[in-house]
Amino acid sequence: MKRWAILTPLSLIFTAVVACGGGSTLSITDTPTPTTTTTPSASSVVSPTASATPSTAPTSTPIAAIPLGKLEELSSYRYTMRWEVIGAPSLITDRLGRACDLETIPSPFVANVRGASVDPDKLETVYSYSGCEGELLVTISGKEQWVKLPGSDVIGPTSFQGSLDDVNEAAAFWDNQVTKMSIPLSCVGEKEVVNNINTQHCQLTDGSIQQMAALFDVNIDKGRVQQIDFDAWLHEGERYPVRVVIALKGLDDKDKEISVKYEMNITDANNTQVQIQAPQ
């Protein structure tokens, strides 16, 4: 059985996917034309609960640079995240491959994370990766944490000295990266029901290449990017993310493909039935 280890949060690794490329540079056109972003199909990224059902016809007036809600404003929620990476760079190889002693990183490399957060200080996260047997469970409650490796007993409680903001995968990505970048999203007025929640579909359109480059620290060079899509379905009132889908595809400086697909879903927001218990 492959040995697991505690990892750097995946949300902190996405920058490495698009910035490093194993020593290669994923390039961006010097004078980009606005990209036309299409709604990803259900088959592009696996989603455990989600169906996006249009509820009203779209209007023609875009809403630019809307204020974004934060996950930290929710009292509780569940989330899922999925990464699918082709052309994994050295930083992904070093961190994720070492997680379970993988000698070769599968391509595509798939990482699935699911978890729950309950205020003020409880967090549960379950990790599974391509090529790694079983799942890694990490539970935090106050200043204590438990870890359960596949096929082994629970380790803990041990002392937790960190910040939940740094280890909560969903909040680390959305609250600590997306909202702090003040990314201007264009919401065309199309309202959809996603994860049984009324949402507004928003996208990066004009200037999306520059925004994605800034968000994920891509080194702008000469034109090699083939696709950049960023779609967010925001809660109609509170503007927190109900679903986020990102697609990035291009060539490195050796003409090898780099592709990243990412999806995050938020469910059971402010639901008192979301509870976290120490693993047995």
Contacts in CASP RR format, 6 or more apart in sequence:
PFRMAT RR
TARGET T0000
AUTHOR 0000-0000-0000
METHOD contacts of the structure
MODEL  1
MKRWAILTPLSLIFTAVVACGGGSTLSITDTPTPTTTTTPSASSVVSPTA
SATPSTAPTSTPIAAIPLGKLEELSSYRYTMRWEVIGAPSLITDRLGRAC
DLETIPSPFVANVRGASVDPDKLETVYSYSGCEGELLVTISGKEQWVKLP
GSDVIGPTSFQGSLDDVNEAAAFWDNQVTKMSIPLSCVGEKEVVNNINTQ
HCQLTDGSIQQMAALFDVNIDKGRVQQIDFDAWLHEGERYPVRVVIALKG
LDDKDKEISVKYEMNITDANNTQVQIQAPQ
1 133 0 8 1.000
1 150 0 8 1.000
1 151 0 8 1.000
2 100 0 8 1.000
2 101 0 8 1.000
2 102 0 8 1.000
2 131 0 8 1.000
2 132 0 8 1.000
2 133 0 8 1.000
3 100 0 8 1.000
3 101 0 8 1.000
4 99 0 8 1.000
4 100 0 8 1.000
4 132 0 8 1.000
4 136 0 8 1.000
4 149 0 8 1.000
4 150 0 8 1.000
5 98 0 8 1.000
5 99 0 8 1.000
5 100 0 8 1.000
6 138 0 8 1.000
6 147 0 8 1.000
7 95 0 8 1.000
7 96 0 8 1.000
7 99 0 8 1.000
7 127 0 8 1.000
8 95 0 8 1.000
9 166 0 8 1.000
9 167 0 8 1.000
9 168 0 8 1.000
9 169 0 8 1.000
9 172 0 8 1.000
10 81 0 8 1.000
10 83 0 8 1.000
10 111 0 8 1.000
10 113 0 8 1.000
10 169 0 8 1.000
11 169 0 8 1.000
11 170 0 8 1.000
11 172 0 8 1.000
11 173 0 8 1.000
11 176 0 8 1.000
11 177 0 8 1.000
12 172 0 8 1.000
13 91 0 8 1.000
13 92 0 8 1.000
13 95 0 8 1.000
13 96 0 8 1.000
14 83 0 8 1.000
14 173 0 8 1.000
14 216 0 8 1.000
14 260 0 8 1.000
14 262 0 8 1.000
15 216 0 8 1.000
15 217 0 8 1.000
16 89 0 8 1.000
16 91 0 8 1.000
16 92 0 8 1.000
17 85 0 8 1.000
17 88 0 8 1.000
17 89 0 8 1.000
17 91 0 8 1.000
17 92 0 8 1.000
17 216 0 8 1.000
17 258 0 8 1.000
17 260 0 8 1.000
18 26 0 8 1.000
18 216 0 8 1.000
18 217 0 8 1.000
18 218 0 8 1.000
18 248 0 8 1.000
18 258 0 8 1.000
18 260 0 8 1.000
19 26 0 8 1.000
19 89 0 8 1.000
19 216 0 8 1.000
19 217 0 8 1.000
19 218 0 8 1.000
19 219 0 8 1.000
20 89 0 8 1.000
20 90 0 8 1.000
20 91 0 8 1.000
21 87 0 8 1.000
21 88 0 8 1.000
21 89 0 8 1.000
21 90 0 8 1.000
21 252 0 8 1.000
21 258 0 8 1.000
22 89 0 8 1.000
22 90 0 8 1.000
22 91 0 8 1.000
22 93 0 8 1.000
23 89 0 8 1.000
23 90 0 8 1.000
24 89 0 8 1.000
24 252 0 8 1.000
24 253 0 8 1.000
24 254 0 8 1.000
24 256 0 8 1.000
24 258 0 8 1.000
25 219 0 8 1.000
25 221 0 8 1.000
25 252 0 8 1.000
25 253 0 8 1.000
26 218 0 8 1.000
26 219 0 8 1.000
26 224 0 8 1.000
26 225 0 8 1.000
26 248 0 8 1.000
26 250 0 8 1.000
26 251 0 8 1.000
26 252 0 8 1.000
26 258 0 8 1.000
27 219 0 8 1.000
27 220 0 8 1.000
27 221 0 8 1.000
27 222 0 8 1.000
27 223 0 8 1.000
27 224 0 8 1.000
27 225 0 8 1.000
27 251 0 8 1.000
27 252 0 8 1.000
27 253 0 8 1.000
28 209 0 8 1.000
28 213 0 8 1.000
28 218 0 8 1.000
28 220 0 8 1.000
28 221 0 8 1.000
28 223 0 8 1.000
28 224 0 8 1.000
28 225 0 8 1.000
29 209 0 8 1.000
29 222 0 8 1.000
29 223 0 8 1.000
29 225 0 8 1.000
30 220 0 8 1.000
30 222 0 8 1.000
30 223 0 8 1.000
32 207 0 8 1.000
32 209 0 8 1.000
32 210 0 8 1.000
32 225 0 8 1.000
34 205 0 8 1.000
34 206 0 8 1.000
34 207 0 8 1.000
34 208 0 8 1.000
35 205 0 8 1.000
35 208 0 8 1.000
35 209 0 8 1.000
35 227 0 8 1.000
35 228 0 8 1.000
35 229 0 8 1.000
36 205 0 8 1.000
37 203 0 8 1.000
37 204 0 8 1.000
37 205 0 8 1.000
37 208 0 8 1.000
37 229 0 8 1.000
37 230 0 8 1.000
37 231 0 8 1.000
38 229 0 8 1.000
39 52 0 8 1.000
39 201 0 8 1.000
39 231 0 8 1.000
40 229 0 8 1.000
40 231 0 8 1.000
40 245 0 8 1.000
40 247 0 8 1.000
42 50 0 8 1.000
42 51 0 8 1.000
42 52 0 8 1.000
44 245 0 8 1.000
44 247 0 8 1.000
44 261 0 8 1.000
45 82 0 8 1.000
45 84 0 8 1.000
45 245 0 8 1.000
45 261 0 8 1.000
45 262 0 8 1.000
45 263 0 8 1.000
46 82 0 8 1.000
46 263 0 8 1.000
47 80 0 8 1.000
47 82 0 8 1.000
47 243 0 8 1.000
47 263 0 8 1.000
47 265 0 8 1.000
48 80 0 8 1.000
48 114 0 8 1.000
48 265 0 8 1.000
49 80 0 8 1.000
49 195 0 8 1.000
49 265 0 8 1.000
49 267 0 8 1.000
50 194 0 8 1.000
50 195 0 8 1.000
50 243 0 8 1.000
50 265 0 8 1.000
51 193 0 8 1.000
51 194 0 8 1.000
52 192 0 8 1.000
52 193 0 8 1.000
52 194 0 8 1.000
52 201 0 8 1.000
52 233 0 8 1.000
52 243 0 8 1.000
53 192 0 8 1.000
53 193 0 8 1.000
53 194 0 8 1.000
54 190 0 8 1.000
54 191 0 8 1.000
54 192 0 8 1.000
54 193 0 8 1.000
55 191 0 8 1.000
55 192 0 8 1.000
55 193 0 8 1.000
55 198 0 8 1.000
56 190 0 8 1.000
56 191 0 8 1.000
57 190 0 8 1.000
58 188 0 8 1.000
58 189 0 8 1.000
58 190 0 8 1.000
59 188 0 8 1.000
59 189 0 8 1.000
59 190 0 8 1.000
60 188 0 8 1.000
61 188 0 8 1.000
61 189 0 8 1.000
62 186 0 8 1.000
62 187 0 8 1.000
62 188 0 8 1.000
62 189 0 8 1.000
62 205 0 8 1.000
63 186 0 8 1.000
63 187 0 8 1.000
63 189 0 8 1.000
63 202 0 8 1.000
64 184 0 8 1.000
64 185 0 8 1.000
64 186 0 8 1.000
65 182 0 8 1.000
65 184 0 8 1.000
65 185 0 8 1.000
66 185 0 8 1.000
66 187 0 8 1.000
66 202 0 8 1.000
66 234 0 8 1.000
66 239 0 8 1.000
67 239 0 8 1.000
68 178 0 8 1.000
68 179 0 8 1.000
68 183 0 8 1.000
68 185 0 8 1.000
68 234 0 8 1.000
68 239 0 8 1.000
68 240 0 8 1.000
68 241 0 8 1.000
69 179 0 8 1.000
69 234 0 8 1.000
69 235 0 8 1.000
69 238 0 8 1.000
69 239 0 8 1.000
69 240 0 8 1.000
70 171 0 8 1.000
70 174 0 8 1.000
70 175 0 8 1.000
70 179 0 8 1.000
70 240 0 8 1.000
71 77 0 8 1.000
71 117 0 8 1.000
71 168 0 8 1.000
71 170 0 8 1.000
71 171 0 8 1.000
71 174 0 8 1.000
71 175 0 8 1.000
71 240 0 8 1.000
71 241 0 8 1.000
71 266 0 8 1.000
72 165 0 8 1.000
72 171 0 8 1.000
72 175 0 8 1.000
73 238 0 8 1.000
73 240 0 8 1.000
74 117 0 8 1.000
74 119 0 8 1.000
74 240 0 8 1.000
74 269 0 8 1.000
74 270 0 8 1.000
75 118 0 8 1.000
75 119 0 8 1.000
75 270 0 8 1.000
76 116 0 8 1.000
76 117 0 8 1.000
76 118 0 8 1.000
76 119 0 8 1.000
76 268 0 8 1.000
76 269 0 8 1.000
76 270 0 8 1.000
76 271 0 8 1.000
76 272 0 8 1.000
76 274 0 8 1.000
77 116 0 8 1.000
77 117 0 8 1.000
77 170 0 8 1.000
77 266 0 8 1.000
77 267 0 8 1.000
77 268 0 8 1.000
77 269 0 8 1.000
77 270 0 8 1.000
77 271 0 8 1.000
77 274 0 8 1.000
78 114 0 8 1.000
78 115 0 8 1.000
78 116 0 8 1.000
78 266 0 8 1.000
78 267 0 8 1.000
78 268 0 8 1.000
78 274 0 8 1.000
79 114 0 8 1.000
79 115 0 8 1.000
79 116 0 8 1.000
79 117 0 8 1.000
79 169 0 8 1.000
79 170 0 8 1.000
79 264 0 8 1.000
79 265 0 8 1.000
79 266 0 8 1.000
79 267 0 8 1.000
80 112 0 8 1.000
80 113 0 8 1.000
80 114 0 8 1.000
80 115 0 8 1.000
80 263 0 8 1.000
80 264 0 8 1.000
80 265 0 8 1.000
81 111 0 8 1.000
81 112 0 8 1.000
81 113 0 8 1.000
81 114 0 8 1.000
81 169 0 8 1.000
81 170 0 8 1.000
81 173 0 8 1.000
81 262 0 8 1.000
81 263 0 8 1.000
81 264 0 8 1.000
82 110 0 8 1.000
82 111 0 8 1.000
82 112 0 8 1.000
82 113 0 8 1.000
82 261 0 8 1.000
82 262 0 8 1.000
82 263 0 8 1.000
82 264 0 8 1.000
83 109 0 8 1.000
83 110 0 8 1.000
83 111 0 8 1.000
83 112 0 8 1.000
83 260 0 8 1.000
83 261 0 8 1.000
83 262 0 8 1.000
84 108 0 8 1.000
84 109 0 8 1.000
84 110 0 8 1.000
84 259 0 8 1.000
84 260 0 8 1.000
84 261 0 8 1.000
84 262 0 8 1.000
85 92 0 8 1.000
85 108 0 8 1.000
85 109 0 8 1.000
85 110 0 8 1.000
85 111 0 8 1.000
85 259 0 8 1.000
85 260 0 8 1.000
85 261 0 8 1.000
86 107 0 8 1.000
86 108 0 8 1.000
86 109 0 8 1.000
86 257 0 8 1.000
86 258 0 8 1.000
86 259 0 8 1.000
86 260 0 8 1.000
87 107 0 8 1.000
87 252 0 8 1.000
87 256 0 8 1.000
87 257 0 8 1.000
87 258 0 8 1.000
87 259 0 8 1.000
88 96 0 8 1.000
88 105 0 8 1.000
88 107 0 8 1.000
88 109 0 8 1.000
92 105 0 8 1.000
92 109 0 8 1.000
93 105 0 8 1.000
96 102 0 8 1.000
96 105 0 8 1.000
96 109 0 8 1.000
96 111 0 8 1.000
96 129 0 8 1.000
97 105 0 8 1.000
97 129 0 8 1.000
99 129 0 8 1.000
99 132 0 8 1.000
99 136 0 8 1.000
100 129 0 8 1.000
100 131 0 8 1.000
100 132 0 8 1.000
100 133 0 8 1.000
102 131 0 8 1.000
102 132 0 8 1.000
105 130 0 8 1.000
106 130 0 8 1.000
106 131 0 8 1.000
108 130 0 8 1.000
108 259 0 8 1.000
109 129 0 8 1.000
109 130 0 8 1.000
110 129 0 8 1.000
110 130 0 8 1.000
111 127 0 8 1.000
111 128 0 8 1.000
111 129 0 8 1.000
111 130 0 8 1.000
112 127 0 8 1.000
112 128 0 8 1.000
112 129 0 8 1.000
113 125 0 8 1.000
113 126 0 8 1.000
113 127 0 8 1.000
113 128 0 8 1.000
113 169 0 8 1.000
114 125 0 8 1.000
114 126 0 8 1.000
115 123 0 8 1.000
115 124 0 8 1.000
115 125 0 8 1.000
115 126 0 8 1.000
115 169 0 8 1.000
115 170 0 8 1.000
116 122 0 8 1.000
116 123 0 8 1.000
116 124 0 8 1.000
116 268 0 8 1.000
116 274 0 8 1.000
116 276 0 8 1.000
117 123 0 8 1.000
117 124 0 8 1.000
117 164 0 8 1.000
117 168 0 8 1.000
117 170 0 8 1.000
117 171 0 8 1.000
118 274 0 8 1.000
118 275 0 8 1.000
118 276 0 8 1.000
121 140 0 8 1.000
121 141 0 8 1.000
121 142 0 8 1.000
121 164 0 8 1.000
122 140 0 8 1.000
122 141 0 8 1.000
122 142 0 8 1.000
122 276 0 8 1.000
123 138 0 8 1.000
123 139 0 8 1.000
123 140 0 8 1.000
123 164 0 8 1.000
123 167 0 8 1.000
123 168 0 8 1.000
123 276 0 8 1.000
124 137 0 8 1.000
124 138 0 8 1.000
124 139 0 8 1.000
124 140 0 8 1.000
124 276 0 8 1.000
125 137 0 8 1.000
125 138 0 8 1.000
125 139 0 8 1.000
125 167 0 8 1.000
125 168 0 8 1.000
125 169 0 8 1.000
126 135 0 8 1.000
126 136 0 8 1.000
126 137 0 8 1.000
126 138 0 8 1.000
127 135 0 8 1.000
127 136 0 8 1.000
127 138 0 8 1.000
128 134 0 8 1.000
128 135 0 8 1.000
128 136 0 8 1.000
133 150 0 8 1.000
134 150 0 8 1.000
134 151 0 8 1.000
135 150 0 8 1.000
136 147 0 8 1.000
136 148 0 8 1.000
136 149 0 8 1.000
136 150 0 8 1.000
137 146 0 8 1.000
137 147 0 8 1.000
137 148 0 8 1.000
137 279 0 8 1.000
138 145 0 8 1.000
138 146 0 8 1.000
138 147 0 8 1.000
138 167 0 8 1.000
139 145 0 8 1.000
139 146 0 8 1.000
139 147 0 8 1.000
139 148 0 8 1.000
139 276 0 8 1.000
139 277 0 8 1.000
139 278 0 8 1.000
139 279 0 8 1.000
140 146 0 8 1.000
140 160 0 8 1.000
140 164 0 8 1.000
140 167 0 8 1.000
141 276 0 8 1.000
141 278 0 8 1.000
142 160 0 8 1.000
143 159 0 8 1.000
143 160 0 8 1.000
143 161 0 8 1.000
144 156 0 8 1.000
144 157 0 8 1.000
144 158 0 8 1.000
144 159 0 8 1.000
144 160 0 8 1.000
144 278 0 8 1.000
145 156 0 8 1.000
145 157 0 8 1.000
145 158 0 8 1.000
145 159 0 8 1.000
145 160 0 8 1.000
146 154 0 8 1.000
146 155 0 8 1.000
146 156 0 8 1.000
146 157 0 8 1.000
146 158 0 8 1.000
146 278 0 8 1.000
146 279 0 8 1.000
147 154 0 8 1.000
147 155 0 8 1.000
147 156 0 8 1.000
147 158 0 8 1.000
148 154 0 8 1.000
148 155 0 8 1.000
148 279 0 8 1.000
149 155 0 8 1.000
154 278 0 8 1.000
154 279 0 8 1.000
154 280 0 8 1.000
157 278 0 8 1.000
164 171 0 8 1.000
165 171 0 8 1.000
165 172 0 8 1.000
165 175 0 8 1.000
165 176 0 8 1.000
166 172 0 8 1.000
170 264 0 8 1.000
170 266 0 8 1.000
173 264 0 8 1.000
174 240 0 8 1.000
174 241 0 8 1.000
174 244 0 8 1.000
174 264 0 8 1.000
177 215 0 8 1.000
178 215 0 8 1.000
178 241 0 8 1.000
178 244 0 8 1.000
181 211 0 8 1.000
181 214 0 8 1.000
181 215 0 8 1.000
183 204 0 8 1.000
183 211 0 8 1.000
183 215 0 8 1.000
183 230 0 8 1.000
184 204 0 8 1.000
184 211 0 8 1.000
185 202 0 8 1.000
185 203 0 8 1.000
185 204 0 8 1.000
185 232 0 8 1.000
185 234 0 8 1.000
186 202 0 8 1.000
186 203 0 8 1.000
186 204 0 8 1.000
186 205 0 8 1.000
186 206 0 8 1.000
187 200 0 8 1.000
187 201 0 8 1.000
187 202 0 8 1.000
187 203 0 8 1.000
187 234 0 8 1.000
188 201 0 8 1.000
188 202 0 8 1.000
188 203 0 8 1.000
189 200 0 8 1.000
189 201 0 8 1.000
190 200 0 8 1.000
190 201 0 8 1.000
191 198 0 8 1.000
191 199 0 8 1.000
191 200 0 8 1.000
191 201 0 8 1.000
191 236 0 8 1.000
192 199 0 8 1.000
192 200 0 8 1.000
192 201 0 8 1.000
192 233 0 8 1.000
193 199 0 8 1.000
194 233 0 8 1.000
194 242 0 8 1.000
194 243 0 8 1.000
195 242 0 8 1.000
195 243 0 8 1.000
195 265 0 8 1.000
195 266 0 8 1.000
195 267 0 8 1.000
196 267 0 8 1.000
197 235 0 8 1.000
197 236 0 8 1.000
197 242 0 8 1.000
197 269 0 8 1.000
198 235 0 8 1.000
198 236 0 8 1.000
199 233 0 8 1.000
199 234 0 8 1.000
199 235 0 8 1.000
199 236 0 8 1.000
199 242 0 8 1.000
199 243 0 8 1.000
200 233 0 8 1.000
200 234 0 8 1.000
200 236 0 8 1.000
201 231 0 8 1.000
201 232 0 8 1.000
201 233 0 8 1.000
202 231 0 8 1.000
202 232 0 8 1.000
202 233 0 8 1.000
202 234 0 8 1.000
203 229 0 8 1.000
203 230 0 8 1.000
203 231 0 8 1.000
203 232 0 8 1.000
204 211 0 8 1.000
204 212 0 8 1.000
204 228 0 8 1.000
204 229 0 8 1.000
204 230 0 8 1.000
208 228 0 8 1.000
208 230 0 8 1.000
209 225 0 8 1.000
209 228 0 8 1.000
211 230 0 8 1.000
212 218 0 8 1.000
212 228 0 8 1.000
212 230 0 8 1.000
212 248 0 8 1.000
213 220 0 8 1.000
216 248 0 8 1.000
221 253 0 8 1.000
224 250 0 8 1.000
224 251 0 8 1.000
224 252 0 8 1.000
224 253 0 8 1.000
225 248 0 8 1.000
225 249 0 8 1.000
225 250 0 8 1.000
226 249 0 8 1.000
226 250 0 8 1.000
226 251 0 8 1.000
227 247 0 8 1.000
227 248 0 8 1.000
227 249 0 8 1.000
227 250 0 8 1.000
228 247 0 8 1.000
228 248 0 8 1.000
228 249 0 8 1.000
229 245 0 8 1.000
229 246 0 8 1.000
229 247 0 8 1.000
229 248 0 8 1.000
230 244 0 8 1.000
230 245 0 8 1.000
230 246 0 8 1.000
231 243 0 8 1.000
231 244 0 8 1.000
231 245 0 8 1.000
231 246 0 8 1.000
232 241 0 8 1.000
232 243 0 8 1.000
232 244 0 8 1.000
232 245 0 8 1.000
233 241 0 8 1.000
233 242 0 8 1.000
233 243 0 8 1.000
233 244 0 8 1.000
234 240 0 8 1.000
234 241 0 8 1.000
234 242 0 8 1.000
235 241 0 8 1.000
235 242 0 8 1.000
235 269 0 8 1.000
240 266 0 8 1.000
240 269 0 8 1.000
241 264 0 8 1.000
241 266 0 8 1.000
242 265 0 8 1.000
242 266 0 8 1.000
243 263 0 8 1.000
243 264 0 8 1.000
243 265 0 8 1.000
243 266 0 8 1.000
244 262 0 8 1.000
244 263 0 8 1.000
244 264 0 8 1.000
245 262 0 8 1.000
245 263 0 8 1.000
246 260 0 8 1.000
246 261 0 8 1.000
246 262 0 8 1.000
246 263 0 8 1.000
247 260 0 8 1.000
247 261 0 8 1.000
247 262 0 8 1.000
248 258 0 8 1.000
248 259 0 8 1.000
248 260 0 8 1.000
249 257 0 8 1.000
249 258 0 8 1.000
249 259 0 8 1.000
249 260 0 8 1.000
250 257 0 8 1.000
250 258 0 8 1.000
250 259 0 8 1.000
251 257 0 8 1.000
251 258 0 8 1.000
252 258 0 8 1.000
268 274 0 8 1.000
END
